[in-house]
């Protein structure tokens, strides 16, 4: 987590339009979303959002209270970074040549990433981990030439048995 | 029983105790109107001249009755015309339910005739909204909408119903009237903290807002003031909670607040803020707001605590039960020094009062006051006349003052006056307006005439957009850009053209004679009152200022 960032775990009803309600609230109150991830939960009537936001203490407390006022929001919690497991997901397509192939493969192994597509000119790698790990991998392969990349918002759950 | 969607809509409204709805028919609500027609003995529909007027009327109805106001409009322009009314209700926390028609489900998203994304447009200005895609969800949705509109901090809820959903049939089972959710109560420890802060305070001040009226807690606020010798100041939304002549009532505080009220607010060492949201119009510069005071903020909406002003103690709970619990723990405390200080502020205020020998707004309002009683509804539009009314009208009971506080909607008054009067069974209503504001929605005179409502419209006519002109005078070096209207509108003839009565007053000596006549009529009256274009609203704390910057009189 970067400085000033905080993680929100939000349980919402699994309706159309809920994402708009949540993102609309952020934009009209002037809060920035760094990343937002949404997906169904074990209960198909509910979805869970993980939202990473940068802001001060004022924004942090206002966001929780304002989100709680939305009818479709069933639960909002701030997940302290040291009590949560956080994972991001990256798909990155890197240019390869005969000279660079080994170097990239080595990096894939060291980062415990996975090659998921491979041609003579390109390699698509899947990396999972914390933000800093993904950043480091991107930084390393930059010099070989990134053809395209796609990064999903962070997911976070509490450590241990605690849940939202 | 098996009913169509349109039947279910009207039956559910009746089931929920809704006696009057406001609205305007159109292509995609024809079926709802057909069912209203068939049930006109059980539910009344008031058609306005414009959907905006209908939304304001439903808002006025809700403010006066304390129940949900309902407005119906067709898709597209019907919806967009409601927007200002919904936003007005949203900022003033008024329980409103808007029911709109839309194009059939299969036509949605195809830019069909009179289609707009109703839920998308209204999302930021409603407490919640729905698009109902099956008739079997209709009754449940309407009940839920009514409950949401009334619960906690009230607000508007919109239900969009595509035309084919109005035609679908399904089983309808009547249900009980929805009750608002239970109100959270403050912990005993918090009550103890408030009591302790009051005991320690030498200069307590109660800052009372619209939430007090909604929570029906006016009696508790008055009791508290008497128990602890605390003067009460009001946000504009809270004004009518306490009678104007109650000895602790200092009137409105803030940008155009009364001097004594704003001064006491600034000098207090404890501000008991109840049902307020610390609007910028009330606080002025936040860093200087009540800087000597500990602020106890009690409000039903947790998000209001520490939103605009940091509270020493924030209490998110029902005002009525919290205050009565506090009162129970208190023994009467006298604060003669503080009372003497407050008395001094009142005297300073009185010395700044304007002359009363001309047809000025203050004199006008005090004369009108003689013709009103405890049940009279007072409505305003927005601008100078609104501030003069807020400062000078002596309110007699809650839920009789209709004004657009948060959104500041010019054109609010005519619709609100209609809705308010209807809610109180055709009660006498006075609308204080300006020539600018009145011009925005004066077509609603037609509605007032059709319904023979005893609404007296007092147009404070200065030929200019007075409030903007005042700012231009004070802050824009008298560059009167687009505020000198120079219109030739004859409000007397205009009133007559609408089928109302019209009078004109240009001199103080005619005032009583005209008011006598106007208030003896039991139908709409417009009184064109010619006032000076350079009458200003004072006191005034310039935007972003504090009590140190207060301007108390002209020149």
Interface residues (C-beta under 8 A of the other chain):
Chain A: X17 X20 X21 X24 X28 X58 X61 X62 X65 X66 X68 X69 X70 X71
Chain B: X119 X120 X123 X124 X127 X128 X148 X301 X302 X303 X305 X306 X307
